[in-house]
Amino acid sequence: MRPLPVPQKEGPRANRDIRGVREVQLIDQDGQNRGVMPFFDALRMAEDAGLDLVEIAPNSSPPVCKILDYGKYRFNEQKKQAEARKKQKTVEVKEIKLRPGIDDHDYQVKMKAMKGFFEDGNKVKITLRFRGREMAHPDIGLRVLERVRSDTADLAKVESEPNMEGRQVTMVLAPR
């Protein structure tokens, strides 16, 4: 029968969880560097102040520990992570469908929508679908895609060149 492994806690080690260390670089609760001192002296100072000894930089030699309120520290770290998640932007791929014989006004409406997508920071996948006899003239469809490329040259760059997949040609544009 082997004993169960001790579960690893998230975040930095604190107080008696700091093991295998004889000396630590100590920063007190006022932010003053107290220098290198024995671990148990640093722990005693933290307990006397009614605070915790928290390992800030475990990989340095000796490890850097700070005297602070561990609960408050963890709360602030969680707030920072939540704020970072809020600011994170996911890039979506929006799709615009075209036809080889698209009319000028319809084309302008699609371009206006595309520009809106680029301003929002999204990528745009352009799908040009051929029907029936249009397959006999794929050059007409490629001309439409070239027109899209030239009209959006200042807003976007081509991420994937036009490629034929069955009865449709696709091209992906990414905002600059």
N, C-alpha and C positions, 0 to 999 in steps of 0.2 A: 504494500500500500504506500503510494507516494503522496505527500501532502499536495494540496491544490496550490497552483502558482498564485502569488500575490498579484491582484489586479493592478495594472499601472494607472495612476491617477493622471488626469489631464492637467496641463499647465505646469508651472514650475514647482519644484519641491519646496516644502516649508518645514521649519522647526526640526523635529526628530526624524522626518522623512529624508533629510539630507544625511546620507550615509557614506562611509568610506572617505571622509575628508578630515584631515587633521587641522589644517589652517584655512582661513578664508580671508578675502579682501573685504573689509566691512565698510558699509556706508550707513551712517546712523539716520534716525528719523528726520533730522534737520537737513539731510543731504550732504553732510560733512564726511569726507573720506577719513576713516579712522586707521587705515593701513592694514597690514597683514597681522592677524591675531589668531590664537587657537580657537577652534570651532566652539568648544564648550563655553569659553569666555564670551563669545559673541552671542551665543544662545542665552546665556544668563543675562546679558545686557538687554536683550529683547524682552525677556520675561519680566525683568525689573521695570521696563517701560510699559508693560501691559500690551505689547505688540508682538508681531511674529517676525521670525528670521526667514526671509524668502530668498531663494537662490535665483539671482537675476541672470548671471552669465555662467552656466555650469561648465562650459568647455574651456574657459580660460584657466590659467595656472597661476596662483590658486583661484578657485571659483569666487566670483563676486557675489556677496550676499548683502541684502539691504534690510533694515529694520523698518517695517511698515505694517499696516492693518491688512491682513491677507484677504479678508472678505471684501473689503473696499477695492483692493487691487483687482481681484477677479471680476467684480462688478464692472469696473472701468474697462477692463480688457474685453468683456462681452459687449459693452456699449460700442467700443471701437470696431469690433468685428461686425456688428449689426450695421453700423454706419458705412463700413466698407462694402457690405453686401448691397446696401441701398443704392450706392453710387455706381455699382457695377451695371454695365449696359450689355444686354444680350443682342447680338446682331441677328436679325431675321432675314430670311430670303423671301422676297415678295416675287410673285410671278405675274408677268404681263404676257397675254396671248395675242399674237398677230396672225394675219393671213397675208399671202403674197399680193393679193389685189386690194390692199387696204386703201381706203379713200383718204384724201388729205386731212379733212376735218377729224375723222376717226383717229388718224395718226397723231394729230396735235393733242387730242384728248388723252391718248395713251402716254405721250411725252410729258404732259403736265403731271399725270399721276406718277410717272417715273421720277421726275424731278422732286416731287414731294417725298418719295421714298428715300432718295439720296440725301435730302436735307435732314431726314430723321436718322440717318446713319445706317440704313438697311441696304442689303445687296438686292439686286434685281435679276431674276432669271427670265430671259425672253424666250418664249416658245413660239415658233413659227410653224403652223400646221398646214400641210398640203392635203387637198382633197381631189379625188378623181384624176382628171387630166392635168392638174397643176403639177403633178409629179414629173411630167415630161419636161418641165422648165424650172429646174431648181435654181437656175441663175437669177430668176426674178426674185425669189425669196432671199437669196444671198445679197442682192442689191438693197432690199429693204433693211436687212441687218446692218449693212455697211452705212446706210443712211442713219440708222439709230446710233451706230458707233460714232459717226462724225458729229451728229447733233448733241451727243452727250460727252464729247471729248473733254470739255472744260469741267464737267461735274464728276465724271466717273472714268475708271480705267477698266479695260477688259480683263476679267479674271480667268475666264476660260473661253477660248476661241469657238466660233460656231462649229458645231459638229452634227452630222446627220444621224438620226436614230429612227430608222423605219420611215414613217411618213412625216416626221417633224425635225426641225433644226432648233438646237438650243444654244444659247449663249448666256454667260453670267457676267454681269457688270458689278463692280464694287465702287463705293464712293471714294473720292480722293481725299 
